[in-house]
Amino acid sequence: MKNSLGIMRSRAAIVDLTDGSVRYEDTPPEVVRSYLGGRGLNVAYLHRMLPPDVDPLSPANVLIIGTGALTGTGAPNSGRFNATTKSAETNRLGDANCGGFFAPKLRYSGIDRLIITGRARRPVLLRIEDGRVGIEDARSYWGMDIYEIDTALKRDMGASSEAITIGPAGENLVRFASIMTGVKNAAGRGGTGAVMGSKNLKAIVAAGGGGLDIADPDGLVELNEKLKHYLTDSTIVKVLGRVGTPLLYEVSNYLGTIRTRNSQDSQFEDTLNAEVIHEHVEKMIACHSCVVHCRHRNVYKGEGPEYTTVGLLGANLGISDTADVIRLNNLVNRLGLDCASTGGILSWAIELYQRGIIDDSITGGPIEFGDYDLAVRLINSVATRDGFGDILAESSQAADKLNDPERNYLTAIKGLPQSDPHDCRYIKAFALGIATASRGADHLRSRPTLEVFDLPSELLREIYGADVDRDPTSYLTKEIVVATHENIYSIVDSVGICKFICHGFNSPKLLKYEHFSQLLEKAFGASFSVDELKAIARRIVDLERAFINREGVRRPDDTLPRRYFEEPLPHGVAKGHRVEREKFFEMLDRYYRLRQWDEEGVVPEERVAELVAPWSGEEREAR
Amino acid sequence: MRRIYTNHLLCSGCRACSVACSVVHFGVADDARGAIQILRDPIAGFEYQALCRICEDPECVAACMAVALSIDRETGRVLFDRDRCIGCAMCVMVCPHHAIVPDRRAGKAIICDQCDGREVPACVTACSTGAIEFIEVEEEAGVKR
């Protein structure tokens, strides 16, 4: 293997909170070449370090905070990290990608990846400075919400420090608590915040250091400028920069696919359209090095809302007042709750109540859709685990207590409530994508938005390297579509760049493998060919699958919410559409064959041996 | 003569400018070592670019005991002799624009040199919102008045 990582640094600090020890290591070059950084290296470490069947909230769980290979280089939108662990919400893979300003600061502070095990005896925080990790008392911060601790840490650790934190939800081990940074950015999915809380870890603060050495300074600045122009000339980047993700609400609503009142309905009010939301926005702001600036600073002392929040705390709870939905957005951010699971779990409970499956004896009183005050009460009680909130805080694991053991009314896969407010009964590639996503029902693993663009066949052939069916309702060739998107998204997550400028997510243009390759060359003199990056992509997808296979995931887990199979959509373009079970499972079989997994969706042993082989070089050296 | 002008209302707070500055001046990506600093507070709700405003009677020059700072009589710019800087940070403290950055590792000040030698300053090339511009002083005066 040609060793051409250049000056690319991949330094890990391994912290054991039980005994207070910190060990440092440079990730072996073979492993970096095989998994790159960010999400890829995180799963490489998690698969290696975590034995199967560990309780995610026990000290044995491993929480990995890993920056992307390009994070902090000034490459467009390169401010991201992944938080990877065994999920408190699903008991399988927990992996969440997050923007903001923390990840670059962590790298500038001399550490690229934090691997945290054990449990501190009392609340602590980690402080990283000049390549060293300190464990400090955090008792005085315990109990603070996200805004309060952000303010306190800036005061105590320096105005230029950046932190990731948990709020009351994480402290109280709510299974869908997020890790937050700033007042809005969240490593939201899978209960990463609960894992952090279970370790008595309130915050991780990056305070600065020697920065990140760049191989070709002028070349990198020049390339970044070129890419900036290329990206900001794009229509979708302009639109996202003007109104942000809520623009997708209108698209889903028009199609008749906006999840409404727990997916019982599929069209909702215009009051949540992007232009209406924009009347409540002060300014559009950005994450680190971002050329899009899709974040809203709203007029209610907060940031957001994103499309996911608008959909799941708005339409899906039947709440239509624009200001109310934005206030709910701010509330979940303050408490450190995942907006997607919060909306999905609350709406599930409300439908169960509506149907008489649960009653006042468990809810403590009537609960219904469209009630903002009720939503505020429930959300607060989830974060503090008071009363009925204590049951809801268990997420999909509350199924027995909620009298819905088969989860017939929960829109979730592999125990993870669906994040996309888009009902997946219409676009079949969306359905396959959320069914195969390694962390559960989640669109950010593969969302093939191009399905709704009506692109010409020739362009599709160029993108997918095969002839694919242009009809979004067709089941044919969608396995190719999903796998192609899964692959490139695993790379964009591993270089630490935002999906909004990734080829295929919202546009047939934007950044492709060759751009990532060029950036790695300019930044570090690291040579990763397009083919190598594609091989890394397949490795990451396979290793995540091998990880969840080890935790018991098989073909029956790669399915859809019952409603998607059984109930046709009632409105709009999508009216009458549902997912046909047989055709869905044929599509799934084709997907397995394409991935070269067996018919149960298991990664073959020989492949797993290949995936872990890069570590053996290290063992040889360590004897 | 062209100078760097900023507009905080257009600033998205992304700090690409600070990174580009540190990369071209030090070969290191580190937004804390950019001569342009983005002050931002998500709770108070502002983004603001701090960089040398080329004061008419710069307090930093008066405060510099090591005579590392001087005024270029022709352009009005503050010139910085890095070798003479003793890292006392007096200039950092007196600058009314928070525009001088202490480089604590090197024990030196960091102050904007308008990217002498580059056609367009690095911060300007990095800005994606038009919040930092490199324009003729006369033109800017015309716009403002």
Interface residues (C-beta under 8 A of the other chain):
Chain A: G72 T73 G74 P76 G79 F101 P104 K105 Y108 Y147 D150 T151 K154 A159 S160 G182 V183 K184 G208 G209 G210 G211 L212 D213 I214 P217 D218 L220 V221 E222 N224 E225 K228 L231 T232 E282 K283 M284 I285 A286 C287 H288 S289 C290 V291 H293 R297 K301 E303 A523
Chain B: L9 S12 G13 C14 R15 A16 V19 A20 S22 V23 V24 F26 G27 V28 A29 D30 D31 A32 R33 L39 D41 P42 I43 G45 E47 R105 A122 T125 A126 S128 T129
